[in-house]
Amino acid sequence: MAEFIRIYEENPNPREIDKVIKILKRGGLIIYPTDTVYGLGCDITNIKALERIARIKGVKLEKSNFSFICHDLSNLSDYVKQIDTSTFKILKRALPGPYTFVLPGAKTLPNPFKQKKTVGIRVPNNNIAREIVKQLGNPIVSTSIHDEDEIIEYTTDPELILEKWDDLVDLVIDGGYGGNEPSTIIDLSEEQPLIIREGKGSLEIF
């Protein structure tokens, strides 16, 4: 049975955020709001939690394309190779925002991701998500919550999410209704930016 807590985005309650951190640190899986769709996440440093998410998604952890949710760009060099000034300017312009940027992976990536040539970096414009990552002290690894219904594609109601995921995760955060449009994915690992998926977020900034 997953715990279900309400957190308000305007002013996330520190006591509730602390509860989320405790669950993440002991290897728990959480469902949380972002500036796009609801995400399924865990602590990037917890191998057992990472394996649980990979099992749920039906993928091999080493081959997974999970995003790294960061609070800001300050610890980027832990996960991403040195990037040039123009790439950094794009990141600064777009983040926080509804974008996932594919960047060249650093040699210092956590063990399961060591072989990955690229990683997806997200800094969502959502106070709940960013406060969780800030208090945790490192990124959470994340993937979108999909719906079986191909027309709906993403569940937006936290209570319906709880109903579906109750036995699979440890905590569902009710941060209000989510969006049903995923982030725009842009590959910045090569010389020219490449749009992988057009979602929420204007392409004008590029």
N, C-alpha and C positions, 0 to 999 in steps of 0.2 A: 504493500500500500504506500503510495507516494504521499508525501506531505504537500499541502496546498497553502501557499501564503500569498497575501495581497501586498504588493509593494507599489507605491505611487512614484511615477517617473519624475514629477516636478521636484520631489523632495524625498528620496529614498531613506527609509528609516534605518539608521545604523545598526539597531538591534536585529532587524530582519536580515540585513546584508550579512551581519556576523553569522547568523544561522546558516545562510547559504555557503559562506566560506568554510564553516566547520564540516558541512556535508561534502563539499568538494575535496577538502584536505583528507578526508577519510576514504576517498575513492568513489564518492557518490556521483550519480549522473543527474543533471538538472535540465529542465526545460525553462527557457527564459525569453523575455521579449527583446527585440532589437529594433532598429529603425525601419526594418523591412518585415520579414516573416519571423515567427517564433523559431528558436534554435534549440538543438539538443547539444549540451556541452559537458565537458569535464576538465579537470586540471591537467595541463599539458605534461606535468612531471609524474603523473600517476599511471604507470604502465597497465595495471589491472583495469582501471577505468577506461583507458584508451582501447583496450581489447574488448571490453563490454560494448562500447559504441560501435566498433568495427563489426562485432557479431550481429548487433541489432541491424546494422545497415547491410549485412551480408557481403562484406568486403574484407580482403586481407589488409591488416593495419599498414603494412609497408607500402601497399599500393593505393591506399586511400587518398582522397583529395579533400581532406577536411581543411577548414579555414582556421587560422590562428586569430583569435579575437584579442586585440591589444587595447590598452587604455589610451595610449598616444604613440608617437613615433620615437620616443626616447630610447627604448631598448631594442630597436629594430636590428642592430648589428649582431644581437645574439642569435637571430634566426635568418637573417638575410645578408648576402655578400654585399660588399661596399657598392653603393649605387652612385651614379653620376648626379651632378647638380640638377640637370633638367628633369630627371626622374623624381628626385626629391621634391622639386617644385610642384610637380603634378600631384604628388601625395599630399603636400601641404595645402594645396588648393582644394583638393577633393575631400579631405578627411578632417574631422569626423563626418561621415556621410555614408550613403547607401551603396558603397562600392567594395568589391573584393579585388585586390591587386595581386596578380601573379608575379612574384619576384624570384630572382635566383637564390636558392637556399645556401645558407652558410655551413661551414664545416662543423660549427658548434651546435647544430640542431640536436634535439633530444634523440636518444638511441633509435627508437622505432622509425624515425624519419631521416636517419643519417644518409640513406642512399638517394634521397629525393633531390632532384636537380632544381626544382622550383617549389615555392610554398605560396599559399594564398593568405594575404594579410587583410584583416578587416578592423577598422576603428569605427564602430557604429555610432550614430548620433542618437544615443539613448543613454540616459543617466543611470538606469538600472544596470545595464550590461557593463558600462564603463566603470561604475563604482565597484561591481563585483571583481572585475579584473584588477582594478587598482588595489583593493584591499587584499586580494589573493597574492599579489606581488609577482605574478607571471601570467602569460596568456591562458585562455581556455581554448581547447580544441573544440571546434563546433561544426555542425552540419544542420541544414534546414529540416524542419518538420514537414514531411509531405503527407498528403491525404491520399487514401486509396482511390477516391473519386477523381477521375482524370479531369473532369470539368472544373471542380473546385480547386484541386491541386494542393492548396495550402489551407489548413484549419486556422481560423482566426479567433475562435472563441476559446479562452483558457479552460473553461469548464468542460468543453467537449474534448480538448486536448488531454485533460486529466482522466476523463473516462477511458480514452483510448490507450493512454500510456501508463496508467496506474500501476501495473505490475512490472513495468520495464525500467522505470526510473525512480529516483529517491525523492525528488522534489519538483513540483511544478509551480512556477511563479506566475501569479495573475498580475500582469502589468497593464491590464486593459486589452481591448480588442487589438489583435495584430493586423498587419497588412497582408495582402495576398499577392504581392509582387516582390520577387526576390531581388537581391542586389545585382547591379551591373558588374560583370566580371571583365577586367581588362588585363591583358598580359603585357607586362612591362619588362619581361626578361630578355627580350631581343631589342634591336635598335629602334624599331618603330612600334608604338603602342598597337596592340591587336585586340579588338573587341571580341571576346569569347561568347558572352551572353549579354543581350541588352535587357535590362530590368529597370528597377526604380533608379532614378538618378540621371540627370541630364548629361548628354555627351558634349555639350557646349564647352565644358571646362577643358576639353582637350583640343 
